[in-house]
Amino acid sequence: MKGEEGGMEEENSVTINDLMKRMAEFARERDWDQFHSPRNLLLALVGEVGELSEIFQWKGEVPRGLPDWNKDEKEHLGEELSDVLLYLVRLSDICGVDLGKAALRKLELNARKYPVQQCKASSKKYTNYNNAKLQGESLNIGNENGNEDAITELP
Ligand SMILES: Nc1ccn([C@H]2C[C@H](O)[C@@H](COP(=O)(O)OP(=O)(O)OP(=O)(O)O)O2)c(=O)n1
C-alpha cells in the first residue's frame, strides 16, 4: 500500500532484525566476520553514502517522488540506499547497539526537543528557541561530551 509520503507500508514488511540476521549470515558464510570490524564497517558506510550522494550530484533540487527518473535510475538509487542501510545495520549489530530501540528512543528525544507549538513550519535548530537552553538542560542534551547519553528519563 502506498503511504501518504509516497513510502511503502506493507504487511509483513522487512524488519531491522531480519536485515541484521541476513547480514550476519552473509558475513559468516564468507568468513568475512574478520573484516566486519566497527572501523571497517563505518568506512564502508561512509563510502556508500558517497555513492548515494553521487546519484544526486549536480542535478540540483529534484521533486519528491522523483517523477522524472527512469526505472534504472530508481533501481540504482534503491541499491545505494540499501548499501547504506545494510552497513548501518551491520555496524550497529557489531557495536552491540539495538538500532530499532535506539531509533525509537531518538525519535522520542527529537519530539521533546522540537515541541510542535514552537517549531511548526520552522526549520530552525532547537538552539534558536527562547527556552532551548532550558530544554537542553532538562533533557541533558548536548553534555560536555557532545552526546546525549546522560538522558535518564527514557528507556
Ligand atoms: N566486505 C564486504 C563487502 C560487501 N558487503 C556487502 C554490503 C553492501 O551491501 C555491498 C557492498 O558491495 P561493494 O563493496 O561491491 O559495493 P557496491 O555494491 O556499491 O559496488 P560498486 O562499488 O561497484 O558500486 O556488499 C559486505 O557486507 N561486506
PDBQT file of the ligand as one rigid body, heavy atoms in Angstrom, charges set to zero:
ROOT
HETATM    1  N1  LIG A 201      33.273  -6.805   2.905  1.00  0.00    +0.000 N 
HETATM    2  C1  LIG A 201      32.013  -6.615   2.452  1.00  0.00    +0.000 A 
HETATM    3  C2  LIG A 201      31.789  -6.273   1.109  1.00  0.00    +0.000 A 
HETATM    4  C3  LIG A 201      30.499  -6.106   0.680  1.00  0.00    +0.000 A 
HETATM    5  N2  LIG A 201      29.461  -6.260   1.523  1.00  0.00    +0.000 N 
HETATM    6  C4  LIG A 201      28.078  -6.062   1.100  1.00  0.00    +0.000 C 
HETATM    7  C5  LIG A 201      27.380  -4.923   1.804  1.00  0.00    +0.000 C 
HETATM    8  C6  LIG A 201      26.971  -3.976   0.724  1.00  0.00    +0.000 C 
HETATM    9  O1  LIG A 201      25.536  -4.046   0.549  1.00  0.00    +0.000 OA
HETATM   10  C7  LIG A 201      27.625  -4.470  -0.547  1.00  0.00    +0.000 C 
HETATM   11  C8  LIG A 201      28.786  -3.605  -0.966  1.00  0.00    +0.000 C 
HETATM   12  O2  LIG A 201      29.437  -4.231  -2.038  1.00  0.00    +0.000 OA
HETATM   13  P1  LIG A 201      30.590  -3.487  -2.872  1.00  0.00    +0.000 P 
HETATM   14  O3  LIG A 201      31.721  -3.153  -1.959  1.00  0.00    +0.000 OA
HETATM   15  O4  LIG A 201      30.900  -4.348  -4.052  1.00  0.00    +0.000 OA
HETATM   16  O5  LIG A 201      29.951  -2.089  -3.281  1.00  0.00    +0.000 OA
HETATM   17  P2  LIG A 201      28.818  -1.765  -4.360  1.00  0.00    +0.000 P 
HETATM   18  O6  LIG A 201      27.753  -2.826  -4.323  1.00  0.00    +0.000 OA
HETATM   19  O7  LIG A 201      28.405  -0.356  -4.050  1.00  0.00    +0.000 OA
HETATM   20  O8  LIG A 201      29.563  -1.883  -5.759  1.00  0.00    +0.000 OA
HETATM   21  P3  LIG A 201      30.306  -0.681  -6.544  1.00  0.00    +0.000 P 
HETATM   22  O9  LIG A 201      31.324  -0.134  -5.569  1.00  0.00    +0.000 OA
HETATM   23  O10 LIG A 201      30.907  -1.363  -7.744  1.00  0.00    +0.000 OA
HETATM   24  O11 LIG A 201      29.246   0.325  -6.874  1.00  0.00    +0.000 OA
HETATM   25  O12 LIG A 201      28.062  -5.800  -0.263  1.00  0.00    +0.000 OA
HETATM   26  C9  LIG A 201      29.716  -6.621   2.837  1.00  0.00    +0.000 A 
HETATM   27  O13 LIG A 201      28.783  -6.808   3.613  1.00  0.00    +0.000 OA
HETATM   28  N3  LIG A 201      30.993  -6.776   3.266  1.00  0.00    +0.000 NA
ENDROOT
TORSDOF 0
